[in-house]
Amino acid sequence: MTTQDSSWLGLQGRVCVITGAGGGIGRATALGFTTAGAKVVLLDRDQANLDQTAQMVASAGGREPVVVVCDVSDPGRVEAAGKHAERLVGGCNVLVNNAGLLQPGSLDSISLSEWNALISVNLTGYLLCSQVFGGQMRAAGGGSIVHIASIAGTHPQSFSGAYSVSKTGVIMLSRQLAVEWGPDVRSNVISPGLVETPMSRAFYEVEGVRERRSAVTPARRIGKPQDMADAVLFLASDRASYVTGEELLVDGGYSRMLMSFIPRPGYGKQAQR
């Protein structure tokens, strides 16, 4: 999103907190908010990636970002991060819950510690950040939360341990927050489809995966972090002031492909020629 087409969002001067800011979607979102003139607060538990995002934000000409190394599954550290950011730039206006883990595992063998480790970041961390930063919004009289879920929250992603369960939880958490905190705080979900990020990049390094995945997506390409960031900025802005409790699929149409996978002789492209 370029400088000249971002002013319509009305995000100038707003304090926007992004968790998982060291990763692909988090980084693109941070840069998007910076371009829109917002004050960004970057949270991640990976110091190196967090610092790299901060450098990119500074190079983009935005205000100096607030950088906090934070494990969002730790209540004490989330609370401390909230107080630190509020002291430096003021209360939060926008929260993007984006921090997440992905790990393989079958449900018949996953250990309780593995299950809890993923749930604690992917779901509990979203609640903790919503309580702290959403609390600042409510005290100020308004704000917006955008949670990053996944199409795996609606369509079971097998052999991925607690991942699908955690993302289903995020969708319901967002809806419940929208109901309980309306009209002061809007809460919505972005559910990405097939997106190449640092977390998923290894998949695309396997020969043929990119081509096969692109072929089953109507957009015929793999999503980019910027595709997600653009949607996040819209939902975060007042342009979406009457949108709350919703899930926006940003998947290039992949979720609508089910019927296309069923053999139907005489109904393919060739039959229409």
BAFI-3210 file (N, C-alpha, C; in Angstrom, 3 decimals, decimal comma, padded with zeros to 6 digits):
// residues 273
n [1|2|3|4|5|6|7|8|9|10|11|12|13|14|15|16|17|18|19|20|21|22|23|24|25|26|27|28|29|30|31|32|33|34|35|36|37|38|39|40|41|42|43|44|45|46|47|48|49|50|51|52|53|54|55|56|57|58|59|60|61|62|63|64|65|66|67|68|69|70|71|72|73|74|75|76|77|78|79|80|81|82|83|84|85|86|87|88|89|90|91|92|93|94|95|96|97|98|99|100|101|102|103|104|105|106|107|108|109|110|111|112|113|114|115|116|117|118|119|120|121|122|123|124|125|126|127|128|129|130|131|132|133|134|135|136|137|138|139|140|141|142|143|144|145|146|147|148|149|150|151|152|153|154|155|156|157|158|159|160|161|162|163|164|165|166|167|168|169|170|171|172|173|174|175|176|177|178|179|180|181|182|183|184|185|186|187|188|189|190|191|192|193|194|195|196|197|198|199|200|201|202|203|204|205|206|207|208|209|210|211|212|213|214|215|216|217|218|219|220|221|222|223|224|225|226|227|228|229|230|231|232|233|234|235|236|237|238|239|240|241|242|243|244|245|246|247|248|249|250|251|252|253|254|255|256|257|258|259|260|261|262|263|264|265|266|267|268|269|270|271|272|273]
n.u [000,857|000,685|001,967|000,328|-002,178|-003,075|-003,956|-006,695|-007,540|-007,419|-005,694|-003,673|-001,430|-002,456|-002,103|-000,782|-000,605|001,288|001,508|003,841|005,494|007,907|007,672|006,436|003,675|003,181|005,289|004,801|002,366|003,100|004,690|002,734|000,988|002,788|003,271|000,755|000,847|000,678|001,514|003,646|003,786|005,837|005,782|007,380|008,866|011,259|014,209|016,092|014,675|012,698|014,133|014,995|012,592|011,969|014,021|013,333|010,894|011,734|013,267|011,302|010,380|008,717|007,529|009,746|009,648|008,082|009,645|009,304|010,455|008,673|006,929|003,911|002,381|002,852|001,490|002,465|004,509|003,114|001,444|003,386|004,475|002,319|002,073|004,539|004,470|002,275|003,204|005,179|004,050|001,351|-002,093|-003,332|-004,790|-005,292|-005,102|-003,285|-003,517|-001,297|000,816|002,091|002,324|003,346|003,264|004,053|002,131|000,322|-002,959|-003,185|-000,827|000,299|001,898|000,875|002,280|003,228|000,801|-000,263|001,720|001,424|-001,268|-001,106|000,240|-001,026|-003,721|-004,371|-002,555|-003,667|-005,952|-004,819|-003,396|-005,533|-006,954|-005,176|-004,322|-006,753|-008,093|-006,982|-008,028|-010,778|-010,845|-010,251|-012,372|-012,761|-011,740|-009,994|-009,666|-007,838|-007,640|-005,421|-006,308|-006,946|-007,659|-007,592|-008,923|-011,522|-011,560|-010,432|-007,040|-005,119|-002,866|-001,462|-001,242|-002,293|-003,020|-005,258|-007,351|-006,634|-006,902|-009,598|-010,542|-009,627|-011,287|-013,796|-013,208|-012,811|-015,408|-016,819|-015,581|-016,345|-019,081|-019,190|-017,699|-018,642|-020,281|-017,750|-015,284|-014,272|-014,062|-012,490|-011,695|-009,045|-008,653|-006,159|-005,283|-003,407|-000,346|002,861|005,190|007,816|007,293|006,026|007,661|009,373|007,765|007,441|009,875|010,096|010,122|007,693|005,575|004,707|003,576|001,534|-000,083|-000,798|-002,341|-004,750|-006,025|-008,235|-007,188|-004,800|-002,239|000,151|-000,528|000,681|002,406|001,757|-000,776|-002,354|-001,817|-002,934|-005,654|-005,905|-005,346|-007,562|-009,725|-008,922|-009,276|-011,416|-012,953|-014,102|-016,033|-018,558|-018,281|-017,971|-017,186|-016,804|-015,451|-012,972|-012,132|-009,069|-007,911|-007,521|-009,654|-009,530|-011,025|-013,448|-013,334|-014,195|-016,312|-015,210|-013,314|-014,565|-015,171|-016,965|-018,132|-018,420|-018,859|-016,656|-014,121|-013,468|-015,826|-017,377|-016,573]
n.v [-001,190|002,096|005,405|007,491|006,287|005,535|007,352|007,628|005,783|006,846|006,429|007,885|008,826|007,059|004,576|001,543|-001,774|-004,612|-008,024|-010,763|-009,462|-009,827|-011,631|-012,705|-011,815|-010,135|-008,305|-007,124|-005,943|-004,124|-002,366|-001,457|-000,031|001,914|003,294|004,358|006,317|005,738|005,172|002,672|-000,286|-002,868|-006,272|-009,278|-012,458|-013,090|-011,654|-010,894|-010,961|-009,154|-006,781|-006,422|-005,890|-003,483|-001,840|-001,745|-000,424|002,063|002,848|003,209|005,649|006,233|007,051|006,491|003,164|001,496|-001,044|-004,243|-007,050|-009,869|-012,585|-013,665|-015,486|-015,257|-013,879|-011,844|-010,612|-009,634|-007,770|-006,019|-005,145|-003,742|-001,590|-000,366|000,431|002,153|004,164|005,280|005,981|006,324|005,172|002,108|001,983|000,261|-003,223|-005,898|-009,167|-011,475|-013,230|-016,531|-020,160|-023,054|-026,462|-029,869|-032,873|-035,701|-036,348|-038,606|-039,012|-036,674|-034,848|-033,659|-031,420|-030,391|-029,795|-027,851|-025,880|-024,822|-023,963|-022,053|-019,906|-019,428|-019,071|-018,515|-016,438|-014,519|-013,831|-012,760|-010,519|-009,123|-008,520|-006,791|-004,721|-004,210|-003,399|-000,874|000,421|000,363|001,944|004,348|004,739|003,537|001,436|-001,007|-004,449|-006,828|-010,108|-012,669|-015,521|-018,494|-020,353|-022,884|-022,901|-023,369|-025,412|-028,574|-029,096|-031,642|-033,631|-031,587|-031,115|-029,107|-026,960|-026,322|-026,441|-024,384|-022,148|-022,213|-021,580|-018,939|-017,628|-017,835|-016,546|-013,932|-013,288|-013,412|-011,394|-009,221|-009,122|-008,820|-006,509|-004,553|-001,378|-000,274|-001,480|-002,897|-006,159|-008,350|-010,937|-012,051|-014,568|-016,149|-017,861|-019,874|-018,836|-017,488|-017,331|-016,729|-018,814|-020,749|-021,142|-023,301|-025,271|-024,460|-024,776|-027,321|-029,230|-028,584|-028,020|-025,319|-024,948|-026,877|-026,036|-023,472|-024,143|-025,066|-022,876|-020,268|-017,698|-018,387|-018,116|-017,956|-016,543|-013,396|-011,847|-009,116|-009,078|-009,924|-007,948|-005,637|-006,194|-006,323|-003,658|-002,340|-003,431|-002,539|000,148|003,131|002,963|000,554|000,735|-000,280|-002,930|-005,785|-008,640|-010,345|-012,650|-012,476|-014,005|-014,395|-015,699|-016,084|-017,337|-020,029|-021,526|-021,881|-023,908|-026,540|-027,998|-028,073|-030,009|-032,388|-035,088|-034,491|-035,494|-033,960|-031,440|-029,787|-027,356|-028,003|-029,035|-026,841|-025,600]
n.w [000,000|-000,942|-000,082|-001,099|-001,382|001,095|002,972|003,122|004,954|007,471|009,659|010,709|013,213|015,086|017,633|017,019|017,737|017,080|017,263|017,009|015,266|014,039|012,025|008,738|007,976|010,148|009,906|007,388|007,977|009,973|008,458|006,731|008,433|009,224|006,827|006,579|008,441|011,147|014,658|015,558|017,522|018,235|018,855|019,684|020,294|019,262|019,140|017,117|014,614|015,265|015,642|013,038|011,695|012,967|012,010|009,329|009,473|010,442|008,262|006,431|006,884|008,977|012,330|015,086|016,009|018,808|020,461|021,734|023,276|023,677|025,034|024,167|025,499|028,130|030,879|032,629|031,162|028,971|030,198|031,196|028,781|027,747|029,553|029,191|026,474|026,528|028,158|026,563|024,011|024,342|024,846|023,388|020,161|018,091|017,847|016,576|016,608|015,981|016,455|016,226|016,124|014,271|013,983|013,171|013,805|014,946|016,239|017,747|018,975|019,936|022,498|025,755|026,563|024,127|022,881|024,680|024,483|021,911|021,913|023,915|022,792|020,272|020,899|023,716|024,072|022,414|023,801|026,176|025,193|024,121|026,428|027,796|025,900|024,667|026,876|027,272|025,039|025,631|027,893|026,754|025,143|022,646|019,825|017,782|017,107|015,332|014,528|013,530|012,028|010,377|007,372|008,183|010,520|009,967|008,140|008,733|009,356|008,840|010,809|012,030|014,683|017,320|015,802|013,986|015,819|017,554|015,881|015,241|017,751|017,919|016,081|017,349|019,753|018,838|017,945|020,341|021,816|020,263|020,771|023,575|024,044|022,395|022,040|022,055|021,277|018,276|016,906|014,775|012,352|010,288|007,981|006,623|003,562|001,502|002,039|001,575|003,977|006,419|008,197|006,674|004,539|004,046|002,935|000,303|-000,763|-001,563|-004,448|-006,900|-005,181|-004,995|-007,548|-007,570|-005,460|-006,314|-008,496|-007,463|-006,544|-007,210|-007,785|-008,802|-007,725|-005,017|-001,868|-000,565|002,216|002,138|000,998|003,111|004,981|003,816|004,017|006,781|007,530|006,472|008,024|010,496|010,361|010,446|008,211|008,219|010,142|010,751|010,851|012,633|014,624|012,530|010,053|007,689|004,795|003,261|000,840|-001,859|-003,031|-002,537|-000,615|-001,809|-003,603|-003,373|-004,776|-007,264|-007,179|-007,431|-009,560|-012,521|-015,223|-018,391|-017,505|-017,348|-018,300|-020,911|-021,900|-022,328|-024,576]
ca.u [000,000|001,552|001,638|-000,760|-003,487|-003,324|-004,488|-008,134|-007,815|-007,554|-004,929|-002,572|-001,267|-003,017|-001,148|-001,126|000,232|001,319|002,255|004,468|005,920|009,138|007,370|006,021|002,448|003,376|006,199|004,087|001,350|003,789|005,074|001,507|000,562|003,771|002,962|-000,500|001,078|000,398|002,610|003,602|004,398|006,196|006,005|007,785|009,830|012,507|014,865|016,738|013,659|012,018|015,014|015,004|011,344|012,089|014,882|012,573|009,901|012,453|013,686|010,111|010,095|007,734|008,025|010,550|008,705|008,319|010,017|009,238|010,609|007,577|006,259|002,506|001,742|003,242|000,644|003,258|005,253|002,143|001,038|004,522|004,573|001,246|002,410|005,706|004,030|001,378|004,034|005,986|003,294|-000,065|-002,891|-003,505|-006,003|-005,475|-004,292|-003,282|-003,077|-000,735|001,832|001,588|003,220|002,868|004,127|003,374|001,831|-000,980|-003,676|-003,066|000,484|000,791|002,012|000,139|003,146|003,217|-000,536|-000,377|002,665|000,853|-002,488|-000,765|000,635|-001,988|-005,054|-004,314|-001,840|-004,602|-006,798|-004,036|-003,140|-006,814|-007,286|-004,300|-004,407|-008,165|-008,454|-006,609|-009,019|-012,054|-010,676|-010,217|-013,660|-012,897|-010,576|-010,243|-008,768|-007,858|-006,959|-005,037|-006,648|-006,512|-008,714|-007,521|-009,850|-012,815|-011,299|-009,427|-005,724|-004,699|-001,477|-000,856|-001,378|-003,352|-003,102|-006,628|-008,151|-006,296|-007,433|-011,041|-010,718|-009,417|-012,485|-014,851|-012,754|-013,083|-016,849|-017,265|-015,107|-017,180|-020,365|-019,033|-017,056|-019,299|-019,810|-016,469|-014,181|-014,612|-013,170|-012,671|-010,704|-008,545|-008,249|-005,346|-005,228|-002,050|000,504|004,276|005,790|008,946|006,823|005,601|008,563|009,965|006,876|007,608|011,201|009,945|009,812|006,333|004,545|004,160|002,756|000,327|-000,931|-001,347|-003,319|-006,039|-006,489|-008,758|-006,291|-003,663|-000,965|000,258|-000,676|001,846|002,088|001,137|-002,198|-002,983|-001,658|-003,903|-006,956|-005,839|-005,451|-008,956|-010,547|-008,480|-009,609|-012,808|-013,667|-014,825|-016,619|-019,777|-017,922|-017,432|-017,572|-016,762|-014,245|-012,704|-011,235|-008,140|-007,305|-007,511|-010,775|-009,273|-012,082|-014,634|-012,966|-014,574|-017,072|-014,360|-012,468|-015,395|-015,296|-018,301|-017,943|-019,261|-019,035|-015,380|-013,885|-013,468|-017,211|-018,029|-016,014]
ca.v [000,000|003,255|006,558|008,290|005,650|005,047|008,386|007,442|004,886|007,633|005,815|008,762|009,125|006,047|003,621|000,221|-002,817|-005,827|-009,137|-011,544|-008,447|-010,232|-012,569|-012,179|-011,028|-009,085|-007,286|-006,396|-005,132|-003,006|-001,422|-000,852|000,981|003,001|004,060|005,068|007,383|005,317|004,869|001,223|-000,976|-004,174|-007,314|-010,599|-013,035|-013,262|-010,346|-010,581|-010,629|-007,948|-005,649|-006,231|-005,196|-002,110|-001,115|-001,519|000,605|003,335|003,194|003,573|007,044|006,408|007,378|005,425|002,213|000,948|-002,446|-004,982|-008,501|-010,319|-013,861|-013,311|-016,486|-014,931|-012,762|-010,772|-009,897|-008,893|-006,610|-005,088|-004,565|-002,771|-000,407|000,262|001,096|003,259|005,236|005,898|006,539|006,454|003,956|001,386|002,192|-000,916|-004,401|-006,990|-010,421|-012,205|-014,200|-017,890|-021,293|-024,150|-027,633|-031,106|-033,812|-036,366|-036,248|-039,822|-039,102|-035,389|-034,792|-032,558|-030,239|-029,841|-029,218|-026,637|-024,868|-024,156|-023,272|-020,912|-018,781|-019,187|-018,730|-017,827|-015,176|-013,563|-013,354|-011,919|-009,228|-008,428|-007,984|-005,668|-003,614|-003,897|-002,633|000,518|000,944|000,560|003,088|005,557|004,880|002,919|000,820|-002,121|-005,606|-007,733|-011,360|-013,497|-016,928|-019,294|-021,197|-024,129|-022,797|-023,838|-026,665|-029,273|-029,310|-032,871|-033,856|-030,318|-030,981|-028,243|-025,739|-026,032|-026,196|-023,047|-021,126|-022,207|-020,828|-017,516|-017,119|-017,671|-015,507|-012,643|-013,046|-013,153|-010,053|-008,251|-009,038|-008,340|-005,195|-003,562|-000,744|000,417|-002,132|-003,825|-007,315|-009,102|-011,960|-012,333|-015,964|-016,339|-019,161|-020,321|-017,643|-017,785|-016,559|-017,475|-020,013|-021,750|-021,112|-024,619|-026,026|-024,025|-025,180|-028,671|-029,122|-028,833|-027,617|-024,021|-025,116|-027,625|-025,191|-022,394|-024,707|-025,298|-021,577|-019,495|-016,592|-019,032|-017,735|-018,065|-015,248|-012,710|-011,145|-007,825|-009,306|-009,991|-006,642|-004,696|-006,502|-005,943|-002,204|-001,946|-003,770|-001,738|001,556|003,538|002,604|-000,672|001,057|-001,046|-004,340|-006,370|-010,031|-011,018|-013,322|-012,184|-014,967|-013,807|-016,963|-016,211|-018,157|-021,457|-022,169|-022,088|-024,850|-027,918|-028,659|-028,209|-031,199|-033,577|-035,419|-034,297|-035,603|-033,117|-030,120|-029,104|-026,279|-028,535|-029,268|-025,553|-025,057]
ca.w [000,000|-001,095|000,737|-001,647|-001,312|002,445|003,838|003,251|006,069|008,684|010,746|011,094|014,627|015,969|018,204|016,492|018,325|016,262|017,849|015,948|014,299|013,375|010,949|007,430|008,014|011,139|009,361|006,333|008,641|010,625|007,416|006,228|009,392|009,169|005,618|006,816|009,404|012,518|015,569|015,680|018,653|017,700|019,847|019,202|021,233|018,522|019,155|015,843|013,609|015,727|015,332|011,581|011,368|013,463|011,078|008,097|009,785|010,501|006,901|005,671|007,165|010,035|013,658|015,690|016,613|020,139|020,263|022,997|023,202|024,528|024,818|024,405|026,355|029,505|031,303|033,212|030,129|028,167|030,990|031,218|027,436|027,625|030,344|028,561|025,252|026,882|028,708|025,507|022,880|024,650|024,830|022,124|019,359|017,226|018,175|015,602|017,213|014,848|016,860|016,082|015,911|013,431|014,150|012,774|014,875|014,852|017,508|018,555|019,618|020,424|023,952|026,359|026,574|022,771|022,691|025,482|023,998|020,745|022,334|024,768|021,927|019,194|021,384|025,005|023,861|021,814|024,891|027,078|024,533|024,012|027,743|028,142|024,940|024,525|028,058|027,000|024,091|026,317|028,794|025,923|024,464|021,327|019,210|016,867|017,196|014,188|014,869|012,385|012,221|009,226|006,818|008,948|011,627|009,477|007,438|009,525|008,766|009,488|011,221|012,438|016,123|017,857|015,006|013,554|017,020|018,062|014,984|015,468|018,985|017,633|015,420|018,351|020,679|018,208|017,951|021,702|022,167|019,550|021,457|024,941|024,125|021,550|020,803|022,229|020,565|017,192|016,863|013,533|012,030|008,944|007,840|005,419|002,921|001,197|002,058|001,803|005,057|006,968|008,868|005,691|003,382|003,790|002,054|-001,086|-001,216|-002,108|-005,878|-007,348|-004,217|-005,380|-008,737|-007,232|-004,614|-007,145|-009,431|-006,809|-006,055|-008,337|-008,120|-009,464|-007,131|-003,568|-001,228|-000,005|003,458|001,849|000,764|004,423|005,632|003,246|004,608|008,195|007,649|006,240|009,184|011,636|010,148|010,580|006,993|008,561|011,448|011,001|010,696|013,854|014,807|011,237|009,560|006,286|004,153|002,293|000,404|-003,310|-003,470|-002,330|000,171|-002,643|-004,660|-003,050|-005,829|-008,453|-007,021|-007,624|-010,992|-013,095|-016,677|-019,211|-016,893|-017,241|-019,268|-022,270|-022,324|-022,648|-025,808]
c.u [000,887|001,066|000,414|-002,122|-003,806|-003,955|-005,994|-008,507|-007,984|-006,817|-003,778|-002,587|-001,811|-001,938|-001,604|-000,119|000,135|002,122|002,780|005,013|007,212|008,909|006,830|004,797|002,579|004,246|005,502|003,024|001,967|004,186|003,846|000,997|001,511|003,505|001,691|-000,374|000,805|001,691|002,553|004,359|004,605|006,497|006,393|008,755|011,187|013,177|015,423|015,727|012,909|012,843|015,051|013,740|011,425|012,945|014,148|011,513|010,561|012,862|012,512|009,664|009,070|008,360|008,844|009,608|009,071|008,546|010,042|009,407|009,616|007,056|004,795|001,776|002,026|002,444|001,430|003,974|004,306|001,700|002,137|004,678|003,512|001,555|003,559|005,278|003,147|002,165|004,776|005,151|001,803|-000,804|-003,102|-004,829|-006,340|-004,551|-004,422|-002,683|-002,598|000,262|001,280|002,674|002,543|003,820|003,356|003,086|000,455|-001,635|-003,553|-001,739|001,004|000,825|001,242|000,978|003,199|001,883|-000,637|000,532|002,090|-000,403|-002,151|-000,364|-000,500|-003,365|-005,019|-003,603|-002,731|-005,523|-006,037|-003,773|-004,423|-007,203|-006,472|-004,501|-005,859|-008,675|-008,114|-007,603|-010,324|-011,987|-010,722|-011,515|-013,758|-011,617|-010,979|-009,202|-008,948|-007,022|-006,618|-005,338|-006,110|-007,729|-008,705|-008,412|-011,246|-012,691|-010,181|-008,124|-005,097|-003,203|-000,738|-001,088|-002,568|-003,641|-004,540|-007,517|-007,899|-006,911|-008,957|-011,361|-010,561|-010,670|-013,598|-014,475|-013,089|-014,569|-017,348|-016,809|-015,972|-018,507|-020,215|-018,516|-017,661|-020,138|-018,423|-015,347|-014,738|-013,596|-013,495|-011,503|-010,332|-008,135|-007,481|-005,492|-003,787|-001,160|001,941|004,833|007,025|008,513|006,464|006,580|009,141|009,094|007,182|009,005|011,202|009,449|008,352|005,250|003,899|003,192|001,441|-000,617|-001,572|-002,472|-004,689|-006,590|-007,001|-007,857|-005,037|-002,308|-001,020|000,171|000,632|001,443|001,389|-000,359|-002,959|-002,956|-002,675|-005,292|-007,006|-006,035|-006,881|-009,808|-010,177|-008,986|-011,091|-013,616|-014,473|-015,580|-017,896|-019,546|-017,321|-017,977|-017,494|-015,417|-014,108|-011,699|-010,380|-007,307|-007,313|-008,620|-010,632|-010,428|-013,334|-014,422|-013,487|-015,279|-016,243|-013,472|-013,244|-015,520|-016,745|-018,161|-018,946|-019,445|-017,722|-015,266|-013,997|-014,897|-017,906|-017,531|-016,750]
c.v [001,232|004,430|007,284|007,611|005,123|006,084|008,222|006,547|005,636|007,059|006,686|009,022|008,089|005,066|002,220|-000,809|-004,070|-006,890|-010,019|-010,650|-008,799|-011,152|-011,896|-011,296|-009,880|-007,959|-006,459|-005,485|-003,917|-001,945|-000,727|000,234|002,185|003,903|004,888|006,138|007,037|005,214|003,372|000,739|-002,418|-005,151|-008,612|-011,159|-013,306|-011,900|-009,967|-010,172|-009,362|-006,710|-005,366|-005,508|-003,735|-001,265|-000,797|-000,440|001,980|003,794|003,634|004,992|007,279|006,867|006,210|004,447|001,881|-000,549|-003,147|-006,471|-009,098|-011,676|-013,649|-014,338|-016,246|-013,706|-011,576|-009,946|-009,108|-007,641|-005,556|-004,398|-003,489|-001,477|000,370|001,052|002,300|004,447|005,988|006,596|006,718|005,142|003,397|001,737|000,974|-002,026|-005,411|-008,210|-011,347|-013,289|-015,624|-018,913|-022,293|-025,308|-028,894|-031,990|-034,414|-036,372|-037,505|-039,913|-037,780|-035,380|-033,591|-031,289|-029,586|-029,152|-027,870|-025,519|-024,112|-023,357|-022,002|-019,686|-018,428|-018,744|-017,955|-016,490|-014,105|-012,978|-012,385|-010,544|-008,428|-007,810|-006,735|-004,489|-003,224|-003,117|-001,155|001,168|001,277|001,758|004,400|005,753|004,294|002,333|-000,363|-003,213|-006,440|-008,951|-012,110|-014,946|-017,713|-020,010|-022,561|-024,081|-023,263|-025,197|-027,403|-029,488|-030,501|-032,885|-032,549|-030,049|-030,119|-027,040|-025,390|-025,708|-024,791|-021,957|-021,075|-021,400|-019,332|-016,907|-016,880|-016,625|-014,134|-012,313|-012,697|-011,779|-008,982|-008,040|-008,395|-006,906|-004,156|-002,644|-000,125|-000,157|-003,061|-004,956|-008,141|-010,041|-011,908|-013,801|-016,143|-017,751|-019,587|-019,092|-018,063|-016,810|-017,320|-018,791|-021,121|-021,914|-022,472|-025,460|-025,729|-024,315|-026,597|-028,559|-029,458|-028,337|-026,295|-024,165|-025,828|-026,787|-024,057|-022,904|-024,901|-024,016|-020,766|-018,339|-017,075|-018,489|-017,947|-016,669|-014,702|-012,053|-009,810|-007,968|-009,317|-008,620|-005,640|-004,921|-006,106|-004,437|-001,729|-002,222|-002,946|-000,307|001,838|003,278|001,323|-000,496|000,287|-002,542|-004,841|-007,783|-010,856|-011,702|-013,022|-013,197|-014,235|-014,967|-017,164|-017,083|-019,639|-022,165|-022,465|-023,154|-026,270|-028,625|-028,869|-029,444|-032,497|-033,872|-035,284|-034,323|-034,742|-031,715|-029,361|-028,005|-026,787|-028,699|-027,989|-024,968|-025,563]
c.w [000,000|-000,267|000,220|-001,544|000,073|003,360|004,074|004,436|007,388|009,886|011,238|012,597|015,580|016,423|017,821|017,002|017,472|016,982|016,722|014,862|013,578|012,192|009,703|007,463|009,000|010,621|008,284|006,929|009,306|009,610|006,826|007,146|009,378|007,974|005,785|007,893|010,850|013,338|015,825|016,904|018,223|018,826|019,159|020,235|020,578|018,359|017,784|014,778|013,973|015,390|013,838|011,124|011,789|012,529|009,785|008,299|009,802|009,100|006,041|005,982|008,248|011,325|014,181|016,379|018,049|019,958|021,616|022,721|024,189|024,082|025,172|025,259|027,829|029,968|031,851|032,164|029,219|028,914|031,029|029,868|027,242|028,362|029,708|027,319|025,568|027,419|027,599|024,435|023,158|024,526|023,438|021,463|018,510|017,716|017,049|016,288|016,101|015,250|016,754|015,845|014,984|013,620|013,773|013,979|014,688|016,225|018,362|019,294|020,182|021,947|024,487|026,360|025,199|022,484|023,407|024,976|022,817|021,117|023,119|023,955|020,972|019,672|022,702|024,876|023,257|022,876|025,789|026,474|024,372|025,342|028,054|027,195|024,649|025,720|027,904|026,048|024,805|027,253|028,022|025,133|023,080|020,796|018,348|017,080|015,935|014,555|013,582|012,721|011,032|008,656|007,512|010,176|011,260|008,796|008,178|008,756|009,491|009,788|011,513|013,929|016,508|016,974|014,609|014,748|017,545|017,196|015,025|016,718|018,779|017,010|016,441|019,391|020,122|018,244|019,352|022,180|021,513|020,274|022,838|025,015|023,179|022,416|020,900|021,369|019,501|017,184|015,629|013,296|010,555|008,924|006,535|004,862|002,738|001,029|002,322|002,830|005,543|007,624|007,880|004,532|003,030|002,870|000,593|-001,636|-001,767|-003,549|-006,170|-006,418|-004,614|-006,562|-008,400|-006,383|-005,429|-008,030|-008,795|-006,184|-007,241|-008,750|-008,832|-008,973|-005,628|-002,971|-000,686|001,316|003,224|001,586|002,090|005,099|005,116|003,839|006,079|008,355|007,415|007,471|010,409|011,561|010,359|009,316|007,198|009,878|011,773|010,793|012,004|014,023|013,548|010,972|008,077|005,754|003,134|001,752|-001,100|-003,852|-003,192|-001,618|-000,634|-003,715|-004,452|-004,206|-007,101|-008,379|-007,254|-009,117|-011,462|-014,614|-017,439|-018,677|-016,708|-018,290|-020,697|-022,802|-022,754|-023,957|-027,039]
res [m|t|t|q|d|s|s|w|l|g|l|q|g|r|v|c|v|i|t|g|a|g|g|g|i|g|r|a|t|a|l|g|f|t|t|a|g|a|k|v|v|l|l|d|r|d|q|a|n|l|d|q|t|a|q|m|v|a|s|a|g|g|r|e|p|v|v|v|v|c|d|v|s|d|p|g|r|v|e|a|a|g|k|h|a|e|r|l|v|g|g|c|n|v|l|v|n|n|a|g|l|l|q|p|g|s|l|d|s|i|s|l|s|e|w|n|a|l|i|s|v|n|l|t|g|y|l|l|c|s|q|v|f|g|g|q|m|r|a|a|g|g|g|s|i|v|h|i|a|s|i|a|g|t|h|p|q|s|f|s|g|a|y|s|v|s|k|t|g|v|i|m|l|s|r|q|l|a|v|e|w|g|p|d|v|r|s|n|v|i|s|p|g|l|v|e|t|p|m|s|r|a|f|y|e|v|e|g|v|r|e|r|r|s|a|v|t|p|a|r|r|i|g|k|p|q|d|m|a|d|a|v|l|f|l|a|s|d|r|a|s|y|v|t|g|e|e|l|l|v|d|g|g|y|s|r|m|l|m|s|f|i|p|r|p|g|y|g|k|q|a|q|r]
***
